[in-house]
Amino acid sequence: EFVSARHSQTLPCAHKQRGNEGKMIAAIYDRRSIRKFSDAPIPKEDMIEIIQSGIKAPSSKNRQPWKYIVVQGREKEEMLEVFRRGISREENERALLPQSRQHISAAKYTVDIMEDAPVIVFVVNSLGKSILSELTPEERVYEICNIQSISASIQNMLLSATEKGIGSLWICDIYFAYSELCEWLNSEGQLVAAIAFGYPDESPRERPRKSLNDVVVWRG
């Protein structure tokens, strides 16, 4: 559960802090996907500030299509049972992602990671349709725009957590138990992602990145 006292543990920072803009750049460079968490609880005021950072994200036509469901404690234990049941159905019965069976073992590992994280936040597109729905081209454009907005919201939350020394993992393996999790969450809208939050129990190195020349085209 949440606690009121703050923890002083911080992620190692490779950049000097130079005011707010320096902190923001440092968080971008220092953020890592954390897969090992300590059992230290996260202060509720820190989680509120992290979520507020998500709410501050830009959104298409200011629709603000995000909704956050914070899960912890016994509710988290129940959710993990549902998640594992969904993965079992995906593996042995009717699969939503039949061409992605090679990733099921990684999804099982993700559930184990979530078990150690003290807080899980599910992110829902409150304006989204079912992923099984047929969409008109205009509806698909709206869906794409709203997902972009929600992605900006998630990134804000990850960077805010990094600044506070709190680790995070952006999770898309929810789709291996999609119908089960949607039923358990019982929330209108389209489930998009989950985020695990907790104090890191590891200091992973930066993953390789494509070079600037590989991803940028300058015109004019």
C-alpha positions in Angstrom: 0.0 0.0 0.0 1.0 3.6 -0.3 2.9 5.3 2.5 3.1 9.0 3.4 6.9 9.2 4.1 9.2 9.8 1.1 12.1 7.6 0.3 15.4 9.1 -0.6 16.5 6.3 -2.9 17.3 7.6 -6.4 18.3 6.2 -9.8 22.0 6.9 -10.8 22.1 10.1 -12.8 24.7 10.7 -15.5 23.8 14.3 -15.9 24.2 17.3 -13.6 20.9 18.9 -12.6 20.6 22.5 -14.1 17.3 23.8 -13.0 14.0 22.4 -14.3 15.1 22.0 -17.9 18.3 20.2 -16.8 16.2 17.8 -14.7 13.9 17.1 -17.7 16.8 16.3 -20.0 18.5 14.2 -17.3 15.3 12.2 -16.8 15.1 11.5 -20.6 18.6 10.2 -20.7 18.5 8.3 -17.4 15.2 6.6 -17.8 15.4 2.8 -18.0 12.9 0.0 -18.2 13.2 -1.6 -14.8 12.4 -5.3 -14.3 13.6 -5.8 -10.8 11.9 -3.8 -8.0 12.5 -3.5 -4.3 9.5 -4.1 -1.9 9.7 -0.5 -0.7 6.2 1.2 -0.9 5.7 4.3 -3.0 4.4 7.4 -1.2 0.9 8.2 -2.4 1.8 11.8 -3.0 4.5 10.7 -5.4 2.1 8.6 -7.4 -0.4 11.5 -7.5 2.4 13.8 -8.9 3.4 11.1 -11.5 -0.2 10.8 -12.7 -0.6 14.6 -12.7 2.4 14.7 -15.0 0.5 12.3 -17.3 -2.5 14.6 -17.3 -0.4 17.5 -18.4 0.5 15.8 -21.7 -0.7 17.3 -25.0 -3.7 15.7 -26.7 -5.3 15.8 -30.1 -8.0 18.5 -30.1 -7.5 18.6 -26.3 -9.7 15.4 -26.0 -7.6 14.2 -23.1 -8.7 10.6 -23.8 -6.7 9.0 -20.9 -8.0 7.2 -17.8 -5.7 5.6 -15.2 -6.6 2.6 -13.0 -4.2 2.2 -10.0 -3.9 -1.3 -8.7 -2.0 -2.4 -5.6 -2.2 -4.8 -2.6 -4.8 -7.6 -2.7 -6.3 -6.2 -5.9 -3.0 -6.6 -7.6 -2.8 -10.2 -6.5 -6.2 -10.8 -8.0 -5.3 -9.1 -11.2 -2.2 -11.2 -11.6 -4.3 -14.4 -11.3 -6.5 -13.0 -14.0 -3.5 -12.2 -16.1 -2.0 -15.6 -15.8 -5.3 -17.2 -16.6 -5.5 -15.2 -19.8 -2.0 -16.1 -20.8 -2.9 -19.8 -20.3 -6.0 -19.3 -22.6 -3.8 -17.6 -25.2 -1.3 -20.4 -25.1 -3.7 -23.4 -25.0 -7.0 -22.4 -26.4 -8.3 -19.6 -28.6 -5.5 -17.0 -29.2 -6.0 -13.4 -29.9 -2.4 -13.2 -31.2 -1.8 -16.5 -32.9 1.2 -15.2 -34.8 2.9 -14.0 -31.6 3.1 -17.3 -29.6 6.9 -16.9 -29.5 6.4 -14.0 -27.1 4.2 -15.8 -24.6 7.2 -16.8 -22.4 8.1 -13.1 -22.2 4.6 -12.3 -21.2 4.8 -14.8 -18.3 8.0 -13.1 -17.2 6.3 -9.7 -17.3 3.6 -11.0 -14.9 6.4 -12.1 -12.5 7.9 -8.6 -12.8 4.5 -7.0 -12.0 4.2 -9.2 -8.9 7.3 -7.5 -7.4 6.3 -4.0 -8.4 4.2 -2.3 -5.6 2.0 -0.3 -8.0 0.5 -1.1 -11.4 -1.3 1.6 -13.4 -3.5 0.5 -16.3 -4.0 3.1 -19.0 -7.3 3.2 -20.8 -8.3 5.1 -23.9 -11.6 6.4 -22.6 -12.8 7.2 -26.1 -11.5 4.0 -27.7 -13.5 1.3 -29.4 -12.9 -2.4 -29.0 -9.7 -3.6 -30.7 -12.0 -6.1 -32.5 -14.3 -3.4 -33.9 -14.3 -2.6 -37.6 -13.4 1.1 -38.1 -14.1 3.6 -40.8 -11.0 5.5 -42.1 -12.1 8.6 -40.1 -12.7 6.5 -36.9 -9.2 5.0 -37.4 -7.6 8.4 -37.6 -9.3 9.4 -34.4 -8.1 6.2 -32.8 -4.5 6.9 -33.9 -4.6 10.5 -32.7 -5.9 9.4 -29.3 -3.3 6.7 -28.9 -0.6 9.3 -29.7 -2.0 11.5 -26.9 -2.1 8.6 -24.5 1.5 7.7 -25.4 2.6 11.2 -24.6 0.8 10.9 -21.2 2.6 7.6 -20.4 6.0 9.0 -21.3 5.4 12.0 -19.0 4.6 9.6 -16.2 7.8 7.6 -16.8 10.0 10.7 -16.8 8.3 12.1 -13.7 8.9 8.8 -12.0 12.6 8.8 -13.1 13.0 12.2 -11.6 11.8 10.9 -8.3 14.1 7.9 -8.3 11.1 5.6 -9.0 11.6 2.9 -11.6 9.0 2.0 -14.2 8.2 -0.5 -17.0 5.8 0.3 -19.9 3.9 -3.0 -20.5 2.2 -4.1 -23.7 2.0 -7.8 -22.8 -1.5 -7.1 -21.5 -2.7 -8.1 -25.0 -1.9 -11.8 -24.2 -4.7 -11.6 -21.6 -6.7 -8.8 -23.1 -10.3 -10.0 -22.7 -9.7 -11.3 -19.2 -8.1 -8.1 -18.0 -10.8 -5.9 -19.6 -13.4 -7.9 -17.9 -11.6 -7.7 -14.6 -11.0 -3.9 -14.9 -14.7 -3.4 -15.8 -13.9 0.0 -17.3 -15.4 1.6 -20.4 -13.0 2.4 -23.2 -10.1 0.6 -24.7 -7.3 -0.8 -22.5 -4.0 0.4 -24.0 -1.1 -0.4 -21.7 0.0 -1.0 -18.1 2.9 0.5 -16.2 4.7 -1.1 -13.3 6.1 1.4 -10.8 8.5 0.7 -7.9 11.9 1.6 -6.5 14.5 -0.1 -8.7 16.6 -3.1 -7.5 18.8 -3.0 -10.5 20.8 -0.4 -12.6 20.5 -1.6 -16.2 22.7 0.0 -18.9 21.2 2.0 -21.7 19.9 -0.2 -24.6 21.4 0.4 -28.0 19.8 3.2 -30.0 19.7 3.8 -33.8 22.0 6.6 -34.9 20.6 10.1 -35.8 21.6 9.4 -39.4 19.5 6.3 -39.5 16.2 7.9 -38.4 16.4 11.6 -39.6 15.8 13.0 -43.0 16.6 16.7 -43.3 14.8 18.6 -46.1 15.2 22.3 -47.0 
